[in-house]
């Protein structure tokens, strides 16, 4: 199945980067001799990334809700991960993925493209720095300007595109302690992580993980060491809004995060950093 955004490059024409509207969202199309990419202004969300000669690396839902978050790509969970600890009416995973960001920089060079996005919210400023070419690098920088300390949890919630999630193996977490959000219990990973019927685990380890995809005979090396946690999620048989079961078989979320007991406590003027790097194995 073709990536749902791949056809935009065939029909848009013109120079790169360029803006267009798709399913009610403002999208930025980026083309380079080494790769193609699509960002949404909403959330500064990287929705599509494909090195030349390879299959797309990121999964994205084919249909989007008219309002709210876009499912797929790399949503930015900020300034909290999951539910807000004290305000149940506030949006899950924070405001960043629901807000329009400003594009500060877009430049091309021999090794690929660089883009810088920025969002200012109250006494917070957050910047996403993206470097795309033969590899994918994302860096999230949060600057805290309030006079009082504040707690920050965040994640780069990447949906990696796979041939069949039931065949996928994730290596690099053997012996990692964590918390299983489905079982609501502590867990300890033993060996290769495989998806049976759903998975939502927050591991207290960041590092280089290997996503083995035998259906497509591909290995992606996903480095989550830019955060304290590696988060692995797939809904299993639980339905997702506007995503069919066959479509949901095509992704596995492997995320870089600092959340829960590993959230950051930022004093006035301090920065919080999070990064995600992926390359072919």
C-alpha positions as CSV (number, residue, x, y, z in Angstrom):
1,X,0.0,0.0,0.0
2,X,1.4,3.4,-1.0
3,X,1.9,6.0,1.7
4,X,-1.3,8.2,1.7
5,X,0.8,11.4,1.3
6,X,3.1,10.2,-1.5
7,X,0.7,11.3,-4.2
8,X,1.0,14.9,-3.2
9,X,4.4,15.1,-4.8
10,X,3.1,13.9,-8.1
11,X,0.3,16.5,-8.3
12,X,1.8,19.6,-6.7
13,X,4.7,20.5,-9.0
14,X,6.8,23.6,-8.5
15,X,9.8,24.3,-6.3
16,X,10.6,22.8,-2.9
17,X,9.7,23.5,-0.2
18,X,6.1,24.4,-1.0
19,X,2.8,24.7,0.9
20,X,-0.5,23.2,0.1
21,X,-3.8,22.3,1.9
22,X,-4.8,18.7,2.5
23,X,-7.7,17.4,4.6
24,X,-8.0,20.9,6.1
25,X,-4.4,21.1,7.2
26,X,-1.6,23.3,5.9
27,X,1.2,21.0,4.8
28,X,4.8,21.7,3.8
29,X,6.3,19.4,1.1
30,X,10.1,19.0,1.0
31,X,12.0,17.4,-1.8
32,X,15.7,16.8,-1.9
33,X,17.9,14.4,-4.0
34,X,18.3,12.3,-0.9
35,X,14.7,12.3,0.4
36,X,11.1,13.4,0.5
37,X,9.2,14.7,3.5
38,X,5.9,16.3,4.5
39,X,5.3,18.4,7.6
40,X,2.1,19.8,9.0
41,X,2.1,23.3,10.3
42,X,-0.2,22.0,13.0
43,X,2.1,20.5,15.6
44,X,5.2,20.9,13.4
45,X,4.5,17.3,12.8
46,X,6.7,15.3,10.4
47,X,4.1,13.1,8.7
48,X,6.1,11.5,5.9
49,X,9.8,10.7,5.4
50,X,11.2,8.6,2.6
51,X,14.9,8.4,1.6
52,X,15.4,7.9,-2.1
53,X,15.2,4.3,-3.2
54,X,13.6,3.1,0.1
55,X,10.1,2.6,1.4
56,X,8.6,5.3,3.6
57,X,9.9,5.2,7.1
58,X,6.8,6.8,8.8
59,X,3.2,5.6,8.9
60,X,0.3,8.1,8.7
61,X,-3.4,7.5,8.8
62,X,-5.2,8.0,5.5
63,X,-8.1,9.8,7.0
64,X,-7.9,12.6,9.6
65,X,-10.4,14.0,12.0
66,X,-11.6,17.5,11.0
67,X,-10.3,18.8,14.3
68,X,-7.7,17.6,16.8
69,X,-4.5,15.7,16.5
70,X,-3.3,14.0,13.3
71,X,-2.5,10.3,13.8
72,X,0.8,9.3,12.4
73,X,4.3,10.6,11.6
74,X,6.0,12.0,14.7
75,X,3.6,13.9,16.9
76,X,5.2,16.1,19.6
77,X,3.9,15.3,23.0
78,X,4.5,18.5,25.0
79,X,4.6,19.9,27.7
80,X,3.2,16.7,29.2
81,X,3.0,13.1,28.1
82,X,-0.3,11.2,28.4
83,X,-3.0,12.7,30.6
84,X,-2.3,15.9,32.5
85,X,-1.6,14.9,36.1
86,X,-4.0,17.5,37.7
87,X,-6.3,18.8,34.9
88,X,-8.4,15.9,33.4
89,X,-10.1,18.3,30.9
90,X,-6.9,19.3,29.2
91,X,-5.9,17.5,26.0
92,X,-4.0,14.2,26.2
93,X,-0.3,14.7,25.3
94,X,-0.4,18.5,25.7
95,X,-0.9,21.5,23.4
96,X,2.0,21.2,21.0
97,X,0.4,18.7,18.5
98,X,-2.8,20.8,18.4
99,X,-1.1,24.2,17.9
100,X,0.2,25.9,14.7
101,X,3.9,26.4,14.7
102,X,6.1,29.0,13.0
103,X,8.6,27.9,10.4
104,X,11.8,29.8,11.2
105,X,14.3,28.1,8.8
106,X,14.3,25.8,5.8
107,X,17.5,25.3,4.0
108,X,19.0,22.6,1.7
109,X,22.6,21.4,1.5
110,X,24.4,18.5,0.0
111,X,23.7,16.2,3.0
112,X,19.9,17.0,3.1
113,X,17.6,19.6,4.5
114,X,17.3,21.5,7.8
115,X,14.1,22.9,9.2
116,X,13.5,24.8,12.4
117,X,10.0,25.2,13.9
118,X,9.0,27.2,16.9
119,X,6.1,27.5,19.3
120,X,5.7,30.1,22.0
121,X,3.1,29.4,24.7
122,X,2.9,31.5,27.9
123,X,6.3,31.4,29.5
124,X,7.5,28.5,27.3
125,X,9.3,28.5,24.0
126,X,9.8,25.1,22.2
127,X,11.8,24.6,19.0
128,X,11.9,21.5,16.8
129,X,15.1,21.1,14.7
130,X,14.9,18.6,11.9
131,X,17.7,17.2,9.8
132,X,16.6,14.9,7.0
133,X,18.6,13.2,4.3
134,X,19.7,9.6,4.2
135,X,18.9,9.6,7.9
136,X,16.3,11.2,10.2
137,X,17.2,13.5,13.1
138,X,14.8,15.4,15.3
139,X,15.8,17.6,18.3
140,X,13.2,19.2,20.6
141,X,14.5,22.2,22.7
142,X,12.3,23.6,25.5
143,X,13.2,27.0,27.1
144,X,11.5,27.8,30.4
145,X,11.2,31.5,31.1
146,X,8.9,31.5,34.2
147,X,10.3,32.5,37.5
148,X,9.1,29.3,39.2
149,X,10.4,25.8,38.6
150,X,8.2,23.6,36.4
151,X,7.8,20.0,35.6
152,X,8.1,18.9,31.9
153,X,7.4,15.6,30.3
154,X,7.6,15.2,26.5
155,X,7.9,12.6,23.8
156,X,8.7,12.3,20.1
157,X,5.9,9.8,19.4
158,X,7.2,8.2,16.2
159,X,4.9,5.9,14.1
160,X,7.3,3.6,12.2
161,X,5.9,2.1,9.0
162,X,6.2,-1.7,8.8
163,X,5.1,-4.5,6.6
164,X,3.2,-6.4,9.3
165,X,3.4,-5.5,13.0
166,X,2.7,-9.1,13.9
167,X,6.1,-10.1,12.4
168,X,8.2,-7.3,13.8
169,X,10.8,-7.7,16.5
170,X,12.4,-4.9,18.5
171,X,15.9,-5.5,19.9
172,X,17.9,-3.5,22.4
173,X,15.6,-3.5,25.4
174,X,16.6,-6.8,26.9
175,X,16.8,-6.4,30.7
176,X,15.2,-2.9,30.6
177,X,12.8,-2.2,33.5
178,X,9.6,-0.3,32.8
179,X,5.9,0.1,33.4
180,X,3.2,-1.7,31.4
181,X,0.3,0.7,31.0
182,X,-2.0,-2.0,29.8
183,X,-1.3,-4.4,32.7
184,X,-0.8,-1.4,35.1
185,X,2.2,-3.1,36.5
186,X,6.0,-2.9,36.5
187,X,7.6,-5.0,33.8
188,X,11.1,-6.2,32.8
189,X,11.8,-6.9,29.2
190,X,13.3,-10.3,28.3
191,X,14.9,-10.7,24.9
192,X,13.2,-9.5,21.7
193,X,10.0,-7.5,22.2
194,X,7.2,-8.7,19.9
195,X,3.6,-7.4,19.6
196,X,1.0,-10.0,20.5
197,X,-2.3,-8.1,21.1
198,X,-1.3,-4.6,21.9
199,X,1.6,-3.1,23.8
200,X,2.0,0.1,25.8
201,X,5.2,0.1,27.8
202,X,7.4,2.9,29.1
203,X,11.0,1.6,29.6
204,X,13.4,3.4,31.8
205,X,16.1,3.2,29.2
206,X,17.1,5.2,26.1
207,X,19.4,3.8,23.6
208,X,19.9,2.3,20.1
209,X,17.0,0.0,19.2
210,X,16.8,-2.2,16.2
211,X,13.4,-2.5,14.5
212,X,13.4,-5.7,12.5
213,X,10.8,-5.9,9.7
214,X,11.0,-9.3,8.0
215,X,7.9,-8.6,5.8
216,X,9.9,-5.8,4.1
217,X,13.3,-7.2,4.8
218,X,14.3,-4.0,6.4
219,X,16.1,-3.0,9.7
220,X,15.8,0.5,11.1
221,X,18.1,1.6,13.9
222,X,16.1,3.9,16.2
223,X,18.1,5.8,18.8
224,X,16.1,7.0,21.7
225,X,19.1,7.9,23.9
226,X,18.2,11.6,23.6
227,X,15.5,10.9,26.3
228,X,15.4,9.0,29.6
229,X,12.7,6.6,28.3
230,X,11.9,4.4,25.3
231,X,8.1,4.0,24.8
232,X,6.6,1.2,22.7
233,X,3.0,1.3,21.7
234,X,0.5,-0.5,19.4
235,X,-3.2,-0.7,20.0
236,X,-3.5,-4.4,19.1
237,X,-7.2,-5.3,18.5
238,X,-8.5,-2.2,20.2
239,X,-10.1,0.0,17.5
240,X,-8.7,3.4,16.6
241,X,-10.9,6.2,15.3
242,X,-10.9,6.3,11.5
243,X,-8.2,3.6,11.3
244,X,-9.1,0.2,10.0
245,X,-7.6,-3.0,11.4
246,X,-5.5,-3.7,8.3
247,X,-4.2,-0.2,8.2
248,X,-3.2,-0.4,11.9
249,X,-1.1,-3.5,11.1
250,X,1.3,-1.2,9.3
251,X,2.9,0.6,12.2
252,X,4.7,0.3,15.5
253,X,5.3,3.3,17.7
254,X,8.9,3.5,19.2
255,X,9.3,6.8,20.9
256,X,12.0,8.8,22.7
257,X,10.6,10.4,25.9
258,X,11.2,11.7,29.3
259,X,8.1,11.1,31.3
260,X,6.6,9.8,34.6
261,X,9.3,9.5,37.2
262,X,11.8,10.6,34.6
263,X,10.1,13.9,33.8
264,X,12.4,17.0,33.9
265,X,12.2,19.6,36.6
266,X,13.3,22.9,35.0
267,X,14.3,26.0,36.9
268,X,13.8,29.4,35.5
269,X,16.0,29.8,32.4
270,X,16.8,26.1,32.0
271,X,16.4,24.1,28.9
272,X,14.9,20.7,28.3
273,X,16.2,18.6,25.5
274,X,14.9,15.5,23.6
275,X,16.1,13.9,20.4
276,X,15.4,11.0,18.1
277,X,17.7,9.6,15.4
278,X,16.9,6.9,12.9
279,X,19.0,5.2,10.1
280,X,19.0,2.0,8.1
281,X,20.6,-1.0,9.8
